[in-house]
């Protein structure tokens, strides 16, 4: 989404209020990231991440 909005990693870092290192780790798919910081970035694009219940296919 960053590229769709023609933002550099630095631009995204500054606009979202998180560090450049965090943006790089996010884009590289780091397995452990702080959810609050992820949501700071996502909020610029109108999204939010959160916990959702797990549903099993046999639960009907």
Secondary structure, DSSP 4 states (H G I P E B T S, - for coil): -TTTTT--HHHHHHHHT--HHHHHHHHTT-S---HHHHHHHHHTTT----------TT--
